[in-house]
Amino acid sequence: MSTELLPPVAPDVLADAVEQLSSRLRKKLDAAISGCAGQASATADGTVEVHFGEDATVTLRPGPSGTVTSAEQAVCTCLLAPRCLHRAAALGAAPIADREDDADGEDDAGGGDDPGTGEAAGPDTTSDTGAGPEKPASNNTPTADVAATVVSPAALTAAQVLAATALWDAAAEALSAGVTAGGAVVQAELLRAAHTARLAGLPRAEAAALRVVRSLRAARERSQGQSLADLTGAFRELLAGTALLASGSAGTEAAGSARRVYEQGGSLRVYGLCREPVLSATGYGGVTTHLVGPDGAGYTVSDVRPGGLARVKGAGSASVALGGAVLDHAGLARGGLRIVGATVSADGRLGAGRGVGATPMRGVDWSEEPAAALFNRPVREAMAAVLADGGPGAGEPGRTAPSLLGCDVEVIGAAGDAVVVRVAGDGPLLRIRPAHPHPELPHAANLRRIAEHPGLALRVLGRPDLDRAATLRPLAVGPVPGASATLRLPDAWMGRADLGYDRLQGEHFPRGTAGPADCGPVTAGPDPLAEAPLWRVRRLLETGVAGGRRAVAETGRGTDAASLSARLTRAELGVAAHLAQALTTEAGRRPRDAFGRLADPSADAYARAWLASAVHLAAAERSLVAASWS
């Protein structure tokens, strides 16, 4: 369904429109939505009209921001308006508007916030990119006063707990319905609860709910690029977050913040490492430049704004809006900055406030300190630190992305869509995959070039894929100091190639390293994640997301349930077997009274059983991923 002409609609406006419908009209809402997008037409003054036959026309008049933010901006000509099916259908067909931040805060260095993350954010990792701000070392947290305008209390308020409880109930009902029954009415209830959470000061929970609604829409419309695994992860994050908030035991840090909090960082010297293109699923695009300080702490400067692929390409050479420094992102990635009056967020983002001044200075090669320290650390130790810093939520949508990891490797060859390499010094076998799959970004083409040169020594800087065994998503590569069979890069590149922007050519490779075209298949080594029967639990959870509670109950009645439990038990995954069995049992538990009515219509117990299995699966898979790096 095309919604290009329809303006974005605020979640609360859509929720109000659906709430005003009678039960009879609610049953017709999904069918009305599916047919109204093609009836939209734009007028010269920016309004959009949606025609429902000859008797009814819905007019959407977005405000200055281009978004429908109030009920008065959506009117219908029929007699039932505003409580009519036409108005609710037109609003339901429009895209959900990104949340606008209410508070004034420190400006990011050249980048806006991506509302899809739930924080005043850098690149969205829910997104398709895997991009995000690099986490600084724990010993680099500035100690000056916080430059924020809002001071949060020490504990959650009663209103926040109530809002989280309501959001949990709505999310549980949406999970119970699944994609097949998760139509506009279910989505509107979730949007209503999300708006209440926002008003109560729970921006992270609100953003998680919006991600679920957007993913539900994409799954029902069978949009290209939407995966059931992404929706499953979005449900897990939403349910886990709201359960913690609703318990009342969480601190204010679990609520998140509508604006990124910056602290005074004093004077800083930072050196460029690489650039990373950012293409978000929420329509944001740009670039993130990764930097390192003299003490090895990681920083980022981002330029992420609404836009598509064209903006991603242009942002790579756009000027850096930081303290008047005359540098673009390409120059900063290979240069350095001396910053006076720096402001730094907890995840390493550099702010661009009025008091910040920056002066360009010479960059460092990857063989020089402080960049060399990234590659001198043993890969097992570095990966353990990444997992420890990231915690259980690292890499999930809305969470801080894993820290960067550097290592020297030797290319073995291609294995499917991955390049198999071995870490220098008898290290483990790794699979190198593109950091971003978009065909117009040069990630994949550069890796194909590299795979054609077995025996090539490479210095790689990238982000570990925490969902795959021994997998690294490289952002940049460079020559290994002292190696003969290594890259030959131009002097202007400062010993590194940004795989998302620079294109490797034949002249960049040493002669004699290209492998024969008929070389045999390359084995990628053992994959403990693929060999474990945990995929059966994942399939059960995704079945629940796709078909709802009824589909899980049907699975529990067949022979598949006994087979699942037996296979997991034989693999010494007894806890996974117990949780999966508890999920199927709870899904099929529908007690009724003497009149045939449901005695316990709540989806609370089912959602808790599903969440327990999902959280255990994520932890088990994470432990297998960690083992694959040893």
C-alpha positions as CSV (number, residue, x, y, z in Angstrom):
1,M,0.0,0.0,0.0
2,S,1.5,3.3,-1.1
3,T,1.4,6.2,1.5
4,E,3.7,8.6,-0.3
5,L,1.1,11.4,-0.6
6,L,-0.3,11.0,2.9
7,P,1.3,13.2,5.6
8,P,2.6,11.6,8.8
9,V,0.1,11.5,11.6
10,A,0.8,11.9,15.4
11,P,0.1,8.6,17.3
12,D,-2.4,10.2,19.6
13,V,-4.5,11.6,16.8
14,L,-4.8,8.2,15.2
15,A,-5.6,6.6,18.5
16,D,-8.4,9.1,19.3
17,A,-9.9,8.6,15.8
18,V,-10.1,4.8,16.3
19,E,-11.4,5.1,19.9
20,Q,-14.4,7.2,18.7
21,L,-15.5,4.4,16.3
22,S,-18.4,2.1,17.2
23,S,-17.6,-1.6,17.5
24,R,-19.4,-2.2,14.2
25,L,-17.2,0.3,12.3
26,R,-14.0,-1.0,14.0
27,K,-14.6,-4.3,12.3
28,K,-14.5,-2.6,8.9
29,L,-11.5,-0.4,9.6
30,D,-8.8,-2.7,8.2
31,A,-10.6,-3.1,4.9
32,A,-11.2,0.6,4.6
33,I,-7.5,1.4,5.2
34,S,-6.3,-1.0,2.6
35,G,-8.4,0.8,-0.1
36,C,-8.0,4.5,0.7
37,A,-4.3,5.1,0.0
38,G,-4.8,4.9,-3.8
39,Q,-7.6,7.5,-3.5
40,A,-5.3,10.2,-2.1
41,S,-4.6,13.4,-4.1
42,A,-2.5,16.4,-3.1
43,T,-3.6,20.0,-3.6
44,A,-1.5,23.1,-4.3
45,D,-1.7,24.4,-0.7
46,G,-0.2,21.2,0.7
47,T,-3.3,19.6,1.9
48,V,-4.2,16.0,1.0
49,E,-7.7,14.8,0.1
50,V,-8.8,11.2,0.3
51,H,-12.0,10.4,-1.6
52,F,-14.4,7.7,-0.5
53,G,-16.9,7.6,-3.3
54,E,-18.9,10.6,-4.2
55,D,-20.3,11.4,-0.8
56,A,-17.3,11.6,1.5
57,T,-13.9,13.3,1.3
58,V,-11.4,13.4,4.1
59,T,-9.0,16.4,4.0
60,L,-5.7,16.3,5.9
61,R,-4.1,19.6,6.6
62,P,-0.6,19.1,8.1
63,G,0.9,21.8,10.2
64,P,4.2,23.7,9.5
65,S,6.2,20.6,10.4
66,G,4.4,18.6,7.7
67,T,2.6,16.4,10.3
68,V,-1.0,16.1,11.3
69,T,-0.7,16.8,15.0
70,S,-4.3,17.7,16.1
71,A,-7.8,16.4,15.4
72,E,-8.8,19.6,13.7
73,Q,-6.3,19.0,10.9
74,A,-8.3,15.9,9.7
75,V,-11.9,16.6,8.7
76,C,-14.5,14.6,6.8
77,T,-17.5,15.7,4.8
78,C,-19.8,12.9,5.9
79,L,-22.6,13.2,8.4
80,L,-20.9,11.0,11.0
81,A,-17.7,13.0,11.2
82,P,-15.6,13.2,13.2
83,R,-16.7,9.7,14.5
84,C,-16.7,8.2,11.0
85,L,-14.9,5.3,9.4
86,H,-13.6,7.5,6.5
87,R,-11.6,9.8,8.8
88,A,-10.1,6.9,10.9
89,A,-9.2,5.0,7.7
90,A,-7.4,8.0,6.2
91,L,-5.4,8.6,9.4
92,G,-4.7,4.8,9.7
93,A,-3.3,4.6,6.2
94,A,-0.9,7.5,6.8
95,P,2.6,6.8,8.2
96,I,3.1,7.3,12.0
97,A,4.9,10.6,12.7
98,D,8.2,10.6,14.4
99,R,8.2,11.9,17.9
100,E,9.3,15.5,18.3
101,D,11.4,16.3,21.3
102,D,9.9,18.7,23.7
103,A,12.9,19.9,25.7
104,D,15.6,22.1,24.5
105,G,19.0,20.6,24.8
106,E,22.5,20.5,23.5
107,D,22.8,20.2,19.7
108,D,24.6,17.2,18.2
109,A,27.6,17.9,16.1
110,G,26.0,18.2,12.7
111,G,23.2,15.6,13.3
112,G,19.6,15.5,14.3
113,D,18.0,12.9,16.4
114,D,16.6,9.7,15.0
115,P,13.2,9.3,16.7
116,G,13.2,5.6,15.9
117,T,15.6,4.9,18.7
118,G,13.7,6.3,21.6
119,E,16.7,8.4,22.7
120,A,18.0,11.6,21.2
121,A,20.0,9.4,19.1
122,G,22.7,8.6,16.7
123,P,22.3,6.0,14.0
124,D,19.5,3.5,14.7
125,T,20.7,0.0,15.1
126,T,16.8,-1.3,15.0
127,S,17.3,-0.2,11.9
128,D,18.8,-2.0,9.0
129,T,22.2,-0.3,9.3
130,G,23.6,-1.8,12.4
131,A,25.2,1.7,12.9
132,G,25.4,3.5,16.2
133,P,27.6,5.6,18.4
134,E,30.7,4.0,19.8
135,K,30.7,3.5,23.6
136,P,33.5,5.3,25.3
137,A,35.8,3.6,27.8
138,S,34.4,3.6,31.4
139,N,37.3,5.7,32.7
140,N,36.5,8.6,30.4
141,T,33.1,9.7,31.8
142,P,33.3,13.5,32.4
143,T,32.8,14.5,35.9
144,A,31.6,18.1,35.4
145,D,28.0,19.2,36.0
146,V,25.4,17.9,33.6
147,A,24.4,20.4,30.9
148,A,20.8,19.3,30.9
149,T,17.7,21.3,31.5
150,V,15.7,18.5,33.2
151,V,16.7,16.8,36.4
152,S,15.0,13.4,36.9
153,P,13.9,12.1,40.3
154,A,15.6,9.2,41.9
155,A,12.7,6.8,41.4
156,L,9.8,6.3,39.1
157,T,6.6,8.1,40.0
158,A,3.3,6.4,40.5
159,A,2.0,7.9,37.2
160,Q,5.0,6.4,35.3
161,V,4.3,2.9,36.9
162,L,0.7,3.1,35.9
163,A,1.5,4.2,32.3
164,A,4.0,1.4,32.0
165,T,1.4,-1.1,33.3
166,A,-1.1,0.1,30.7
167,L,1.6,-0.2,28.0
168,W,2.4,-3.7,29.1
169,D,-1.3,-4.7,28.8
170,A,-1.6,-3.2,25.3
171,A,1.6,-4.9,24.2
172,A,0.5,-8.2,25.6
173,E,-2.8,-8.0,23.7
174,A,-0.9,-7.1,20.5
175,L,1.4,-10.1,21.0
176,S,-1.6,-12.4,21.7
177,A,-3.2,-11.2,18.4
178,G,-0.1,-11.6,16.3
179,V,0.4,-10.2,12.8
180,T,-2.7,-11.9,11.4
181,A,-5.1,-10.2,13.9
182,G,-2.9,-7.2,14.8
183,G,-4.9,-4.7,12.6
184,A,-5.6,-1.0,13.0
185,V,-7.6,-1.4,16.2
186,V,-4.9,-3.3,18.0
187,Q,-2.3,-0.9,16.8
188,A,-4.4,2.1,18.0
189,E,-4.6,0.7,21.5
190,L,-0.8,0.3,21.5
191,L,-0.4,3.9,20.2
192,R,-2.8,5.2,22.9
193,A,-0.7,3.5,25.6
194,A,2.5,4.7,24.0
195,H,1.3,8.3,24.0
196,T,0.3,8.0,27.7
197,A,3.8,6.7,28.4
198,R,5.3,9.7,26.7
199,L,3.2,12.1,28.7
200,A,4.3,10.2,31.9
201,G,8.0,10.7,30.9
202,L,8.8,7.2,29.5
203,P,10.3,8.1,26.1
204,R,12.2,4.8,25.8
205,A,9.1,2.7,26.3
206,E,7.1,5.0,23.9
207,A,9.8,4.5,21.2
208,A,9.8,0.8,21.6
209,A,6.0,0.7,21.2
210,L,6.2,2.8,18.0
211,R,8.8,0.4,16.6
212,V,6.4,-2.5,17.2
213,V,3.5,-0.7,15.5
214,R,5.6,0.2,12.5
215,S,6.9,-3.4,12.3
216,L,3.4,-4.7,12.6
217,R,2.3,-2.5,9.7
218,A,5.2,-3.5,7.6
219,A,4.6,-7.2,8.3
220,R,0.9,-7.0,7.5
221,E,1.6,-5.1,4.3
222,R,4.5,-7.6,3.5
223,S,6.9,-4.7,2.9
224,Q,10.2,-5.5,1.4
225,G,13.0,-5.8,4.0
226,Q,10.7,-6.5,6.9
227,S,11.6,-9.7,8.7
228,L,9.8,-11.6,11.4
229,A,13.0,-11.7,13.5
230,D,13.0,-7.9,13.7
231,L,9.4,-7.8,14.9
232,T,10.2,-10.6,17.4
233,G,13.1,-8.6,18.7
234,A,10.9,-5.4,18.9
235,F,8.3,-7.3,20.9
236,R,11.0,-8.7,23.3
237,E,12.4,-5.2,23.9
238,L,9.0,-3.6,24.5
239,L,7.8,-6.3,26.8
240,A,11.1,-6.5,28.8
241,G,11.3,-2.8,29.2
242,T,7.7,-2.3,30.2
243,A,7.8,-5.2,32.6
244,L,10.7,-3.7,34.4
245,L,9.0,-0.2,34.5
246,A,5.7,-1.7,35.7
247,S,7.3,-3.5,38.5
248,G,8.2,-0.2,40.1
249,S,11.7,-1.4,41.0
250,A,13.5,0.3,38.1
251,G,15.4,3.5,38.4
252,T,14.9,6.6,36.3
253,E,17.6,5.5,33.9
254,A,15.2,2.8,32.6
255,A,12.8,5.5,31.5
256,G,15.2,7.0,29.0
257,S,15.5,10.6,28.1
258,A,13.8,12.7,25.4
259,R,16.9,14.7,24.9
260,R,20.5,13.5,24.9
261,V,22.3,14.6,28.1
262,Y,25.7,16.2,27.6
263,E,28.4,16.9,30.1
264,Q,31.3,19.3,30.0
265,G,34.4,17.5,28.7
266,G,36.9,20.3,28.9
267,S,39.6,20.3,26.3
268,L,39.9,17.2,24.0
269,R,42.2,16.0,21.3
270,V,40.5,13.4,19.0
271,Y,41.8,11.5,16.0
272,G,39.8,10.1,13.1
273,L,39.4,6.4,12.7
274,C,36.8,5.9,9.9
275,R,33.4,7.0,8.4
276,E,30.3,4.9,8.6
277,P,27.3,5.4,6.3
278,V,24.0,5.5,8.2
279,L,20.7,4.5,6.5
280,S,17.9,4.1,9.0
281,A,14.6,2.2,8.6
282,T,12.8,5.3,9.9
283,G,13.9,7.4,6.9
284,Y,17.0,9.0,8.4
285,G,20.3,9.0,6.6
286,G,23.8,10.4,7.0
287,V,27.2,9.5,8.3
288,T,28.9,8.8,11.6
289,T,32.6,9.5,11.9
290,H,34.4,7.5,14.6
291,L,37.2,9.1,16.6
292,V,39.6,8.1,19.4
293,G,41.1,10.1,22.2
294,P,44.7,9.9,23.5
295,D,43.5,7.6,26.3
296,G,41.8,5.2,23.9
297,A,38.2,6.5,24.6
298,G,35.8,6.4,21.6
299,Y,33.9,9.4,20.3
300,T,31.6,10.0,17.4
301,V,30.5,13.0,15.3
302,S,27.2,12.3,13.4
303,D,25.3,14.0,10.6
304,V,22.0,12.1,10.6
305,R,18.9,13.8,9.3
306,P,15.8,12.9,7.3
307,G,16.7,11.7,3.9
308,G,17.5,8.6,1.8
309,L,20.4,7.1,0.0
310,A,21.3,10.4,-1.7
311,R,21.8,12.0,1.6
312,V,24.0,9.1,2.8
313,K,26.3,9.6,-0.1
314,G,26.5,13.3,0.2
315,A,27.0,13.4,4.0
316,G,30.3,11.5,3.6
317,S,31.9,14.6,2.3
318,A,29.7,17.2,4.0
319,S,31.2,19.8,6.4
320,V,31.5,19.0,10.1
321,A,29.4,21.5,12.1
322,L,31.6,21.4,15.2
323,G,33.1,24.6,16.7
324,G,33.7,26.3,13.4
325,A,36.2,23.6,12.3
326,V,36.8,23.8,8.5
327,L,36.7,20.1,7.9
328,D,34.4,17.6,6.1
329,H,33.7,14.1,7.4
330,A,36.2,12.6,4.9
331,G,38.9,14.9,6.3
332,L,38.0,14.3,9.9
333,A,38.0,10.5,9.5
334,R,41.7,10.8,8.5
335,G,42.6,13.9,10.5
336,G,42.1,15.2,14.0
337,L,40.5,18.0,16.1
338,R,41.6,20.0,19.1
339,I,38.4,20.9,20.9
340,V,38.0,23.6,23.5
341,G,34.9,23.5,25.8
342,A,33.8,20.1,24.5
343,T,30.5,18.6,25.5
344,V,30.2,14.8,25.5
345,S,27.2,12.5,25.9
346,A,27.4,9.3,27.9
347,D,27.8,7.3,24.6
348,G,30.6,9.4,23.2
349,R,28.7,11.8,21.0
350,L,30.3,15.2,20.7
351,G,28.0,18.2,21.1
352,A,28.1,21.4,19.0
353,G,27.0,24.0,21.5
354,R,27.8,27.7,21.3
355,G,30.8,27.5,23.6
356,V,32.5,24.7,21.6
357,G,35.6,25.6,19.6
358,A,37.5,23.2,17.4
359,T,40.8,23.5,15.4
360,P,41.9,20.9,12.8
361,M,45.2,19.1,13.4
362,R,47.2,16.3,11.9
363,G,45.6,12.8,12.1
364,V,47.4,9.6,13.0
365,D,48.0,6.4,11.0
366,W,46.5,3.2,12.4
367,S,50.0,2.1,13.2
368,E,50.4,5.1,15.5
369,E,49.1,5.6,19.0
370,P,46.3,6.0,20.1
371,A,44.8,4.1,17.1
372,A,47.3,1.3,17.2
373,A,46.1,0.2,20.6
374,L,42.8,-0.9,19.0
375,F,44.7,-3.6,17.0
376,N,47.2,-4.6,19.6
377,R,44.7,-6.1,22.0
378,P,44.0,-9.8,21.7
379,V,40.8,-10.4,19.8
380,R,39.3,-12.7,22.5
381,E,40.0,-10.1,25.2
382,A,38.6,-7.4,23.0
383,M,35.4,-9.3,22.3
384,A,34.9,-10.1,25.9
385,A,35.1,-6.4,26.7
386,V,32.6,-5.7,23.9
387,L,30.1,-8.1,25.4
388,A,30.7,-6.8,28.9
389,D,30.2,-3.2,27.9
390,G,27.2,-3.9,25.8
391,G,25.4,-6.0,28.3
392,P,22.3,-8.0,27.4
393,G,20.7,-5.1,25.4
394,A,23.7,-4.3,23.2
395,G,22.9,-4.3,19.5
396,E,19.1,-4.4,20.0
397,P,17.0,-1.7,18.5
398,G,17.2,1.5,20.5
399,R,20.2,0.4,22.4
400,T,23.8,1.5,22.1
401,A,25.6,-0.4,19.3
402,P,28.6,-2.6,20.2
403,S,32.0,-0.9,20.4
404,L,34.4,-1.1,17.6
405,L,36.9,-4.0,17.4
406,G,40.2,-4.0,15.5
407,C,42.4,-6.9,14.5
408,D,44.9,-8.1,11.9
409,V,43.7,-11.0,9.8
410,E,44.7,-13.1,6.8
411,V,42.2,-13.7,4.0
412,I,41.3,-17.3,3.3
413,G,38.5,-16.9,0.8
414,A,34.8,-16.5,0.1
415,A,32.2,-18.7,1.8
416,G,28.8,-17.7,0.4
417,D,28.2,-14.0,1.1
418,A,30.9,-13.9,3.7
419,V,34.7,-13.6,3.5
420,V,36.5,-16.1,5.8
421,V,39.6,-14.7,7.5
422,R,41.9,-16.0,10.3
423,V,43.0,-13.6,13.0
424,A,46.8,-13.2,13.1
425,G,48.7,-15.2,15.6
426,D,46.7,-18.5,15.4
427,G,43.5,-16.7,16.2
428,P,40.0,-17.9,15.5
429,L,38.3,-18.0,12.1
430,L,36.0,-15.1,11.5
431,R,33.3,-14.4,8.9
432,I,33.4,-10.9,7.5
433,R,30.0,-9.6,6.2
434,P,29.0,-6.3,4.8
435,A,28.2,-3.6,7.4
436,H,25.2,-2.6,5.3
437,P,23.5,-4.7,2.7
438,H,22.3,-1.8,0.4
439,P,23.5,-2.6,-3.1
440,E,24.4,1.0,-3.9
441,L,26.8,1.2,-1.0
442,P,30.2,-0.2,-1.7
443,H,30.5,-2.5,1.3
444,A,29.6,-5.7,-0.5
445,A,31.7,-4.9,-3.6
446,N,34.8,-4.1,-1.5
447,L,34.4,-7.4,0.3
448,R,34.1,-9.3,-3.0
449,R,37.4,-7.7,-4.1
450,I,39.1,-8.7,-0.9
451,A,37.8,-12.3,-1.2
452,E,39.6,-12.6,-4.5
453,H,43.0,-12.3,-2.8
454,P,43.6,-15.3,-0.4
455,G,46.7,-14.8,1.7
456,L,46.2,-11.0,1.9
457,A,47.1,-9.5,5.2
458,L,44.5,-6.9,6.4
459,R,44.1,-4.6,9.3
460,V,40.3,-4.5,10.0
461,L,38.2,-2.2,12.1
462,G,34.6,-3.1,12.5
463,R,31.7,-3.9,14.7
464,P,31.1,-7.5,16.0
465,D,27.7,-9.0,15.0
466,L,26.3,-10.1,18.3
467,D,23.6,-12.2,16.5
468,R,26.0,-14.4,14.5
469,A,28.8,-16.7,15.4
470,A,32.3,-15.2,15.0
471,T,31.1,-12.5,12.6
472,L,32.6,-9.1,12.1
473,R,31.0,-6.2,10.2
474,P,34.0,-4.2,8.9
475,L,33.8,-0.4,8.6
476,A,37.3,0.2,7.3
477,V,40.4,-1.8,6.3
478,G,44.1,-0.9,6.0
479,P,47.5,-2.5,5.4
480,V,49.3,-4.5,8.1
481,P,52.6,-2.8,9.1
482,G,55.6,-4.9,7.9
483,A,53.6,-7.4,5.8
484,S,54.5,-7.8,2.2
485,A,51.1,-9.2,0.9
486,T,48.9,-6.4,2.1
487,L,47.0,-3.4,0.7
488,R,48.7,-0.6,-1.2
489,L,46.6,2.4,-0.5
490,P,47.1,6.0,-1.7
491,D,48.9,8.3,0.7
492,A,45.9,10.6,0.8
493,W,43.9,7.8,2.4
494,M,46.2,7.8,5.5
495,G,46.5,4.0,5.5
496,R,42.8,3.1,5.6
497,A,39.9,2.7,3.3
498,D,36.3,3.4,4.5
499,L,34.4,0.4,3.0
500,G,31.1,2.4,3.0
501,Y,32.6,5.2,0.9
502,D,35.9,4.3,-0.7
503,R,36.1,1.7,-3.5
504,L,39.0,-0.7,-3.6
505,Q,40.5,-1.1,-7.1
506,G,43.0,-3.7,-8.5
507,E,45.9,-1.3,-8.0
508,H,45.3,-1.3,-4.3
509,F,46.2,-5.0,-4.0
510,P,49.6,-6.6,-4.2
511,R,50.5,-8.7,-7.2
512,G,50.4,-12.4,-6.8
513,T,47.7,-12.6,-4.1
514,A,44.7,-13.1,-6.4
515,G,43.5,-16.7,-6.1
516,P,42.6,-19.0,-9.0
517,A,39.0,-18.9,-10.2
518,D,38.6,-22.7,-9.7
519,C,39.8,-22.8,-6.1
520,G,37.9,-25.2,-3.9
521,P,35.2,-24.2,-1.4
522,V,36.3,-22.5,1.8
523,T,35.0,-23.8,5.1
524,A,34.0,-21.1,7.6
525,G,34.7,-23.3,10.6
526,P,32.2,-24.5,13.3
527,D,29.1,-22.5,14.0
528,P,27.8,-23.4,17.5
529,L,24.8,-21.1,17.0
530,A,23.7,-23.0,13.9
531,E,24.4,-26.4,15.3
532,A,22.4,-25.9,18.5
533,P,18.6,-26.7,18.4
534,L,17.8,-23.3,19.7
535,W,16.4,-22.4,16.2
536,R,13.4,-24.5,17.1
537,V,12.7,-22.2,20.1
538,R,13.1,-19.2,17.8
539,R,10.7,-20.6,15.3
540,L,8.1,-21.2,18.1
541,L,8.5,-17.5,19.2
542,E,8.2,-16.2,15.7
543,T,5.1,-18.4,15.2
544,G,3.5,-16.6,18.1
545,V,4.4,-13.2,16.7
546,A,3.0,-14.1,13.2
547,G,-0.1,-16.1,14.2
548,G,-0.7,-15.0,17.7
549,R,-1.6,-17.1,20.7
550,R,-3.8,-19.4,18.8
551,A,-0.9,-20.5,16.5
552,V,1.3,-21.3,19.5
553,A,-1.5,-23.3,21.1
554,E,-1.9,-25.3,17.9
555,T,1.8,-26.1,17.9
556,G,1.5,-27.4,21.4
557,R,-1.2,-29.8,20.5
558,G,0.7,-31.6,17.8
559,T,3.8,-33.9,17.9
560,D,6.1,-30.9,17.3
561,A,5.9,-29.9,21.0
562,A,7.1,-33.3,22.3
563,S,9.8,-33.3,19.6
564,L,10.9,-29.8,20.5
565,S,11.2,-30.7,24.2
566,A,13.1,-33.9,23.5
567,R,15.6,-32.3,21.2
568,L,16.3,-29.5,23.6
569,T,16.7,-31.9,26.5
570,R,19.1,-34.1,24.6
571,A,21.2,-31.0,23.8
572,E,21.4,-30.2,27.5
573,L,19.1,-27.2,27.1
574,G,16.7,-28.2,29.8
575,V,15.7,-24.6,30.8
576,A,14.9,-23.8,27.1
577,A,12.8,-26.9,26.9
578,H,10.9,-26.1,30.1
579,L,10.2,-22.5,29.1
580,A,9.0,-23.6,25.6
581,Q,6.7,-26.2,27.1
582,A,5.4,-23.6,29.6
583,L,4.7,-21.2,26.7
584,T,2.7,-23.8,24.7
585,T,0.8,-24.8,27.8
586,E,-0.1,-21.2,28.7
587,A,-1.1,-20.5,25.0
588,G,-3.6,-23.4,25.1
589,R,-5.0,-22.5,28.6
590,R,-8.3,-20.8,27.9
591,P,-10.7,-21.6,30.8
592,R,-14.4,-20.9,30.3
593,D,-17.3,-20.6,32.7
594,A,-20.6,-22.4,32.6
595,F,-21.9,-20.1,29.9
596,G,-18.9,-20.6,27.6
597,R,-17.3,-17.2,28.3
598,L,-13.6,-16.9,28.9
599,A,-12.9,-17.0,32.6
600,D,-9.5,-15.3,32.2
601,P,-9.4,-13.2,29.0
602,S,-6.2,-11.4,29.9
603,A,-3.1,-12.1,27.9
604,D,-0.8,-11.2,30.8
605,A,0.3,-14.7,31.7
606,Y,0.8,-15.7,28.0
607,A,2.9,-12.6,27.4
608,R,5.1,-13.4,30.5
609,A,5.6,-16.9,29.3
610,W,6.6,-15.7,25.8
611,L,8.9,-13.1,27.3
612,A,10.6,-15.6,29.6
613,S,11.4,-17.9,26.6
614,A,12.5,-15.0,24.4
615,V,14.8,-13.5,27.0
616,H,16.4,-16.9,27.7
617,L,16.8,-17.6,24.0
618,A,18.6,-14.2,23.6
619,A,20.9,-15.0,26.5
620,A,21.7,-18.5,25.3
621,E,22.4,-17.3,21.7
622,R,24.6,-14.5,23.1
623,S,26.7,-17.1,25.1
624,L,27.2,-19.2,22.0
625,V,28.3,-16.2,20.0
626,A,30.8,-15.3,22.7
627,A,32.1,-18.9,22.7
628,S,32.6,-18.8,18.9
629,W,35.3,-16.0,19.3
630,S,37.5,-18.2,21.6
